[in-house]
Amino acid sequence: MSTRAARGFLERMAATSHARAARVARGDVAGLVRRARARRAPPRLALAPRDFDLLAEVKFASPALGRLAPAPSAPAAAAQARRYAAGGAAALSVLTEPTRFRGALAHLAGVTGAVDVPALRKDFLVDPVQVVQARAAGAAGVLLVLRLVDEEGLARLLDAAGEHGLFALLEAFDSADLERAARALERFRGLALLVGVNARDLTTLAVERERHLVLARELPAGAPAVAESGLETPAQVAAVAAAGYRLALVGGALMRASAPEELAQELLLAGRAAAAGGHP
């Protein structure tokens, strides 16, 4: 993978994210904080010990997959979330990035108002005010792309997550990212943290599923591991579960499924069978 090209994509995402955060900072930040603190506590992320769980994603488009639903809206996001919850998802991921993923904070708010399942804000977060936005929309957690921020920036984001009672999914792409995740786990022991490995090549947008298996040997101890991107079938989910991942984040396949609750259950059962040493 071309590091320069990958950085180019992330730099564009970071630039638009910084612009969005700046607009929020010019507004009523104190009011936003009050709304975040006034929200009732979100559902707790509860993972069964030594088992396997599904993190089901609500997204209406992506650069790799194109449009996944005809009309993005909060009601559509809520309806999809209900089907994921019926399929046994332990948590939900909601895309809020607007320029490439057709996402919006309203989708997150629609999801958190519809189901009693913890939801995380998935975006290219660069500023603590965006963590506050997530809590104000009802989120239980946030995804943080490690490559987007330096050590100080990551610490500020995690401090904000801790202040507002959110869990965080630290997203890694390679060994260096996993080393940073390990340091964060050591430093922020009081936070509920997950460590994810994204198998998507940021240059070509193709999936390199072998990355899940190669990096499984380097996953840091002390946090549940999440396999992200390119997981579509029970066999693929079973493979990452057998490799030691605790959750699978699945989006595109579920969004395109005619019966997402049934596919969610199939993926979950395959992962749990493999995690237990059985066969999918």
C-alpha positions in Angstrom: 0.0 0.0 0.0 1.3 3.5 -0.8 1.6 5.3 2.5 1.5 8.6 0.7 -1.8 7.8 -1.1 -3.4 6.3 2.1 -2.4 9.5 4.0 -4.0 11.5 1.2 -7.4 9.9 1.8 -7.1 10.3 5.5 -5.8 13.9 5.2 -8.9 14.7 3.1 -11.2 13.1 5.7 -9.3 14.9 8.5 -9.6 18.3 6.7 -13.3 18.0 6.3 -13.6 16.8 9.9 -11.6 19.7 11.2 -13.9 22.1 9.3 -17.0 20.5 10.8 -15.5 20.7 14.3 -14.6 24.3 13.8 -18.2 25.1 12.9 -19.3 23.5 16.1 -16.7 25.4 18.1 -18.0 28.7 16.8 -21.4 27.8 18.2 -22.9 27.2 21.6 -20.4 24.7 22.9 -21.5 25.2 26.5 -25.1 24.4 25.5 -23.8 21.3 23.7 -22.0 20.1 26.8 -25.2 20.7 28.9 -27.2 18.6 26.4 -24.6 15.8 26.5 -24.6 15.7 30.3 -28.4 15.8 30.5 -28.8 12.7 28.4 -29.7 9.6 30.3 -26.9 7.1 30.6 -26.5 5.0 27.4 -26.9 1.2 27.3 -23.8 -0.5 28.7 -21.6 -2.4 26.2 -22.0 -5.9 27.6 -19.9 -8.6 26.0 -20.3 -12.2 27.2 -16.9 -13.6 28.5 -15.1 -15.9 26.1 -17.7 -15.6 23.5 -18.2 -13.7 20.2 -20.3 -10.7 19.4 -21.5 -8.6 16.4 -21.0 -4.9 15.9 -23.6 -4.1 13.2 -23.2 -1.0 11.2 -25.7 1.5 9.8 -24.3 3.3 6.8 -25.9 4.6 3.7 -22.9 4.8 1.4 -19.1 4.3 1.3 -16.3 5.2 -1.1 -15.8 1.5 -1.7 -19.3 0.2 -2.0 -21.2 3.2 -3.3 -24.8 3.8 -2.2 -26.2 1.2 0.1 -29.7 2.6 0.6 -31.8 5.0 -1.5 -32.6 7.7 1.0 -30.5 8.3 4.1 -32.6 9.5 7.0 -33.0 9.2 10.8 -36.1 7.0 10.4 -34.4 4.7 8.0 -31.4 4.4 10.3 -33.7 3.6 13.2 -35.5 0.9 11.2 -32.2 -0.7 10.3 -31.0 -0.6 13.9 -34.2 -2.4 15.1 -33.5 -5.2 12.6 -29.9 -5.5 13.8 -31.1 -5.6 17.4 -33.5 -8.4 16.5 -30.6 -10.3 15.0 -28.7 -10.2 18.3 -26.1 -7.4 17.6 -24.3 -6.5 20.9 -23.6 -3.0 19.7 -24.2 -0.7 16.7 -21.9 1.5 14.6 -23.5 4.5 13.0 -21.7 6.5 10.2 -22.0 10.2 10.7 -19.5 11.4 8.0 -21.4 13.4 5.4 -19.1 13.9 2.5 -18.3 10.4 1.5 -20.6 8.2 3.6 -23.9 10.2 3.4 -24.0 10.2 7.2 -25.3 12.6 9.7 -25.6 13.0 13.5 -29.4 12.8 13.0 -28.9 9.2 12.0 -27.1 8.5 15.3 -29.8 10.2 17.2 -32.5 8.2 15.4 -30.7 4.9 16.2 -30.1 5.7 19.9 -33.8 6.7 20.3 -35.0 3.5 18.7 -33.2 0.7 20.4 -31.7 -0.2 23.8 -28.4 -1.3 22.3 -25.2 0.7 22.7 -24.3 2.7 19.6 -21.0 4.2 18.7 -20.3 7.2 16.4 -18.2 6.1 13.5 -16.5 9.1 11.9 -13.1 10.7 11.3 -13.0 12.4 14.7 -10.2 14.9 15.4 -11.6 17.2 18.1 -13.0 16.5 21.6 -16.1 18.6 20.7 -17.1 15.8 18.3 -17.0 13.3 21.2 -19.4 15.7 23.1 -21.6 15.8 20.0 -21.7 12.0 20.0 -22.9 11.9 23.6 -25.5 14.6 23.0 -26.9 12.4 20.2 -27.1 9.5 22.6 -24.0 7.5 21.7 -22.4 5.1 24.1 -19.1 5.1 22.3 -16.9 6.6 19.6 -14.5 5.2 16.9 -11.1 6.8 16.8 -8.8 6.3 13.8 -5.4 6.2 15.3 -3.7 7.5 12.2 -5.7 10.7 12.2 -4.3 12.1 15.4 -1.0 12.3 17.2 -0.4 11.2 20.8 -1.6 14.4 22.3 -4.7 14.5 20.1 -5.6 10.9 21.0 -5.2 11.7 24.7 -7.6 14.6 24.3 -10.2 12.5 22.6 -9.9 9.7 25.1 -10.1 12.2 28.0 -13.3 13.5 26.5 -14.7 10.0 26.1 -13.9 9.2 29.7 -15.4 12.5 30.9 -18.7 11.6 29.1 -18.8 7.9 30.0 -18.2 6.6 26.4 -16.3 3.5 25.3 -13.8 3.9 22.4 -12.9 1.7 19.5 -9.3 2.3 18.5 -8.9 1.6 14.8 -5.6 0.2 13.5 -4.4 -0.7 10.1 -0.9 -2.0 10.8 1.6 -3.0 13.5 2.6 0.5 14.3 -1.0 1.4 14.9 -1.4 -1.6 17.2 1.7 -0.5 19.2 0.0 2.9 19.7 -3.2 1.1 20.8 -1.2 -0.9 23.3 0.2 2.3 24.8 -3.2 3.8 25.0 -4.5 0.8 26.8 -1.8 1.1 29.4 -2.3 4.9 29.8 -6.1 4.8 29.9 -6.8 1.8 32.0 -9.9 3.2 33.5 -11.7 3.5 30.1 -13.6 0.8 28.3 -11.6 0.3 25.1 -11.8 -1.9 22.1 -9.0 -2.4 19.5 -10.0 -2.8 15.9 -8.1 -4.0 12.8 -9.4 -2.5 9.5 -8.6 -4.8 6.6 -9.3 -2.2 3.9 -6.5 -0.8 1.7 -6.9 2.9 1.9 -5.3 3.4 -1.5 -7.3 1.0 -3.6 -10.3 0.6 -1.2 -9.9 -3.2 -1.7 -10.2 -5.5 1.2 -7.1 -7.4 2.3 -8.7 -10.0 4.6 -5.4 -11.7 5.3 -4.5 -8.6 7.4 -7.0 -9.7 10.1 -5.2 -13.0 10.4 -1.6 -11.6 10.1 -2.2 -8.9 12.7 -4.1 -11.2 15.0 -0.7 -12.3 16.4 0.0 -8.7 17.4 -3.3 -7.7 19.0 -2.6 -6.1 22.4 -3.8 -7.9 25.5 -6.3 -6.2 27.7 -9.0 -5.2 25.3 -11.5 -7.0 23.1 -10.4 -7.1 19.5 -12.7 -6.2 16.6 -12.2 -7.4 13.0 -13.4 -4.6 10.6 -14.2 -4.4 6.9 -14.9 -7.0 4.2 -16.7 -9.5 6.4 -19.8 -10.7 4.5 -20.2 -14.5 5.1 -20.5 -16.8 8.1 -17.2 -18.5 7.0 -15.3 -15.2 7.0 -16.7 -14.3 10.4 -15.8 -17.7 11.7 -12.2 -17.3 10.5 -11.6 -14.1 12.5 -13.3 -15.5 15.6 -11.0 -18.5 15.4 -8.1 -16.1 15.1 -9.0 -14.5 18.4 -11.1 -11.5 17.5 -13.9 -10.9 20.0 -16.2 -9.0 17.6 -16.8 -8.5 13.9 -17.9 -5.1 12.6 -20.2 -5.7 9.6 -21.8 -3.0 7.6 -22.1 -3.4 3.8 -23.3 -7.0 3.8 -26.0 -6.2 6.4 -27.1 -3.0 4.6 -27.6 -4.9 1.3 -29.3 -7.9 2.9 -33.0 -8.3 2.3 -33.3 -9.7 5.8 -30.5 -8.2 7.8 -31.7 -9.6 11.1 -31.4 -13.1 9.7 -27.9 -12.5 8.3 -26.8 -10.9 11.6 -27.9 -14.0 13.5 -26.1 -16.3 11.0 -22.9 -14.3 11.3 -23.2 -14.2 15.1 -23.8 -18.0 15.4 -20.9 -18.8 13.1 -18.5 -16.6 15.1 -19.6 -18.1 18.4 -19.2 -21.6 17.1 -15.7 -20.9 15.9 -14.8 -19.0 19.1 -15.9 -22.1 21.1 -13.7 -24.3 18.9 -16.6 -25.7 16.9 -17.5 -25.4 13.2 -19.7 -22.7 11.6 
